[in-house]
Structures are given as C-alpha cells and as structure tokens.
Amino acid sequence: MSDDTLAYTVTRRRQQRRMILRVRPDGSLRVTAPAGASRTAVHDFVTQNVGWIDRKREELKALPQGIQRGSEDFEQARTEILVALEELMPLWCERMGVEVAPRVSIKVMTSRWGSCNATLNKINLSAELARRGRDALEYVLVHELAHLFHQNHGPGFYALMDAQLPDWKARRTALRRKQ
C-alpha cells in the first residue's frame, strides 16, 4: 500500500481517550486522537489497521451511489421525506411535548442520519433516509426531537428514547445494517 492510500487527517481532542479511525465515503481516512498522542503513535495506529481499511474501502465500493445534492434523486428523496414528515412531525411533537415544531432541512449528509440544533430549534435530516423506509425516518426524527430536551447522549436522553419509542434500538440496528 502506498503512502497516498494511507494519507489521513488527524483531529486531536483533549477529552479523547483512544484513537478512532474512520474511512469516509470518498475513501479518505480520518483519525481522532487524544491530544497527547504522538505523530508516531498515530501513524503506527493507521498502519496496524491496513487490513481493516482495505475491507472498509471495498465495502464502500459495493454500496449504491449516494444521493447527490441538486440531482433528481435528491429532489425525489427530499419530497418523500417532507411528505412523510407532514404526518410524523405533528404526531411526535404532540407525544413528546414539543410546543413549537422545529424547522427541518433535508441535506446530503455523509456521516450522520440527522442532527439537531436545540438553540435554533432546527433539525437536519439526511436525504438517504428516503431509501431506508418509514421506520428509519421515524427513529431518526424521534432521536433528533429528543435532543431538544437532552443535547447529549446521557441517561436522560436514553430514558426519553425508551419511553417514547421502545423499539428504537432495533430500528437503529436495522438502519445501521442497511449501510
């Protein structure tokens, strides 16, 4: 394997305890490392995982092409999601006690299914959810609505998920399996 194929970017975080290696959809590598990790330690970590990197890159090649912003597929996915949200959003806002429904944006997201900005009362959803079915969309919506109450993934967040959508773990597993 050449140095080009093992090129990577490093993000250092003070609170990071261990190194994490990610293969992005374009095949590039990203390492998240503890702030004190040396360059040598990071490089050794990447080279020790060459087999895993190769497998992940092969898996990515086998996946269907992702939805591209501005494409016909994107517009169709966006429309499907917005139509489904016409029913799901009021239902879940009422169930969860969300007084003002958040604004929703449908985006091409490469590493997440959704995100929430509680301060702006805004949720972003991946256009890929249109390909994953209603159960997946509903799970991600409830997950992001739960972030309006709990901005982290602490015990309160998971208690709310358990109370609102008891089968959320199975839905998350199914969503991850389809990747």
N, C-alpha and C positions, 0 to 999 in steps of 0.2 A: 504494500500500500504506500503510495507516495505521500509526501508531506502535504500536498494540496488537498488530498482527500481526508487528511486528518487535521486540516485547519479548523480552528474553533475560536469562539469568543468566550470570554470569561466575565462573569459578573460576581463580584465579591460582596458578601453581606456579613455584617457583624454578628447577627443572630444565627447565621447558618452554622450547623453543627457537622454536616457531612457534605461531600461533593455529590452533585446531581448532574447527570449527563442527559441531554435531550437531543434527539435528531429531529430537526424541524421539517415541515412538509417539503421544503425545497432541497432537503438532504444535508443542509448545513448543520454544524454541531454547536451547541451552547452548553457551557459548564457553569453551574452556580457553585461557588466555593466559599468556605469560611474566609473571613478577612485575612487571617494569618497564614493561609495555605501558600506555600512557595510555588514559584513557577514550575520547578522540577516536579513537585508533588502533583500538580495539576496535569502536567504533560504525562507523567507516569500513569496517572489515573485514566487518561484518554487512551494511551497505548495499550493498557491492560484490557481495555474493553473493545478492541478492534473487532472481535467476532460478533459481539452484540451490535455494534454499529453497523456492520455489514448486513446482519439479519434485519435490523430495523429499516435500513435503506431498501432492501429487497421487498419488505412488507409494504413500504410506501409506494414502490413502483406498481405493486399489484392492486393498489386501491384505485377506485374510479377517480377520474379527474375531478378536482374540487370546483365548486361554483365560482365563477369569476365575476367581479363587480361590473355592472353595466351590460352583462350578457343577457340573452333571452332567458337562460336558466335562472339567473339571479332574479329577474323581474317576476318570473313564474313562482319561484320559491318565496319571494317577498309577499306576493299576493296571497299564496296559500297560507302562510303564517298569519298574515293580518286578518284573513277571513276567519281562521280558527280562533284567533285572539278576541274577535268580536263576541264570542260566546265564553271563552275561558277567562278572560280578564275580569269581567264583572262578577262572575261566579266566584273566583278565587279572592278577589278584593273583598267581597262581602264575607266570605268564610273566614278570612284572616283578619278582618277588621281594618283593612286599608281604606282610609277615608277618601283619599284622592288617588285615583289610578295613576300609576307612573306613565310618563311618556315612553314609547317604545321605538327603538331603531333596529332595523334588520341590517346586519353587516356581514361582510366576509371576514370571518374570524379564524385564524389558523391554529390557535392552541386552546381555545375555550369554546364552550357552548353558549355562554352568556356572561354578562357582567352587570353589576348594579352600582349606581351612584346614589346613595340614600340622600345625600345633601341636595342634589339636583332633582331627586325623585324621578330618576331615569333608569331604564333597563335597556341593555343591548342584547340582542339575540342573534345567534349565528344562522345564516341562511341555510346552512347544511341541515338544520333541524327539519326542514321541509321534507327531506329524504328519509328521516328517521321515524316518522309516524307521530300520531297524536299523543301517545303515552310519553314519548320522549319530550315533546314540546311542553306538555303539561308538567312533567317533572322539572324541567329547567325553569319554567315560569314560576312554579311554587318555590323552587330553590332561590331564585332571584328576589321574589317577593319577601321571603324570609330574611333576606339581607337588609330589607328596610327596617327590620326590628333588631337584628343582630348582624353587625358589619363583619364579623369574623366567623370562623367555623368552630366555635366553642360549644360547650354543653347546652347552653340556651338555644343556640341555632339548631342543634340536632334534636333537642326536645320539641321544638316547634315543628320541625320536619316530621318527626314521628307522630305528633298529634294531628297534623294536617293531612299528611299523605303517607299512611302507614306502610305502603309498599314502595316507598321511594328508593330503598336500597336495591330492590330487584330491578326497578326501572333504570337506575344508574348503571347497574351491571349490564343490562341489555344494551344500553346506549354505548357503553364502552366496548362491548363485544362487537358491535357493528362497525367499529372503526376499522 
